[in-house]
């Protein structure tokens, strides 16, 4: 059976990683929630550099507000975000979400973000193309809600560290992580695990021998 880290050890992981890694800067705390929603949709299965290029092009061509993107020709949105890949589906999601916000929420996310966290999550995820990670990013970064988004890096790192069930799905991983970390640490844990996954705890051939967490990690040396 895999060792399970205690909560103090989990906090030690953050302390160990903090200051050693460049944190992702794609999404900023306190950013406009609609802009956070759009950039997170663009970022799905895409490198940050391409997401940034796509969002920059889109924002140079159009004001990033629901009133504009709901009425923009979808081909124009596609052209702006093409570099991010999967651009047709993402453009459709951006336009559909924008239309939904105008039709049901007066073009604002405010009424959603003031709901209790779980209700806000469910409301966001009811929008076509908005999954749990996108909803959680908006809630955490733009509304300060206590939820910990799980992307592919967070998923991999947390499972290797024994902080989440090895075969758990999104919700199992998110809820497990939230038992190990305090809500004030959710944002830092999310960002550090992404950075650590990119630099060291890679999907293929992780750099276990030089990993600063190898003394805590039950997977150390057993991943190839």
C-alpha positions, 0 to 999 in steps of 0.5 A, a space after each residue: 500500500 502506498 504511504 499517505 502523506 500527512 497534512 504537515 508533510 503536504 505543507 512542507 512540499 509547498 515550502 520546499 517547492 516555493 522559490 525554486 520554480 517560476 509560477 505560471 502567470 497565464 491567469 492572475 488573481 483578481 482578474 476579470 472573471 469573464 476574461 479569466 473564463 475566456 483565457 481558460 477555455 483557450 488554454 485547454 490542451 494548449 501550451 501557455 505560450 500559444 494560449 497567450 498568443 491566441 488571447 493577445 490576438 483576440 484582445 487586439 481585435 475585439 473587446 473581451 466582453 460577452 456583448 462583443 464576442 456573442 455577436 462576432 462572426 465565429 470564423 473571426 474568433 477562430 482566426 484569432 485563436 487558431 494558434 492555440 489548437 482545437 480552435 473551432 471547438 474553443 471558438 464555439 464555446 466562447 461564443 456560446 458561453 457569451 450568449 448564455 451570459 447575456 441571455 440568462 445573467 445580464 452579461 455578468 458573472 457576478 451573480 454566479 460568483 456570489 453563490 455558494 462555491 458548489 452552486 457556483 461550480 454547477 452553474 458554470 459547468 451547466 454552460 456548454 463547453 465549461 468543464 470542472 477545471 475551467 469552472 474551478 480556475 474562474 472561481 479560485 482566481 477571480 472570485 477567491 472561492 475555496 476550490 483547487 483546479 486540477 489540470 493534467 500536471 496537478 493530477 499527475 503530481 498529486 497522485 505520484 506524491 500519494 496526495 490523491 487516489 491513484 485511479 481517481 477522477 477529477 473530483 476525487 483528486 480535487 477533494 483529496 487535495 483539499 483535505 491536505 491543504 488549507 484553502 489559503 494554499 489552494 492557489 499556491 498548490 495549484 501553481 506549484 504542482 503545474 510548475 513542478 510537473 512541467 520542470 521535473 515530475 514529467 509525464 514521461 521520464 520524470 527527473 526523480 534523482 534530482 527532484 527536491 521532493 524525492 524524500 517525501 515521494 512514495 513513487 520516487 524511482 518507480 516511475 519511468 
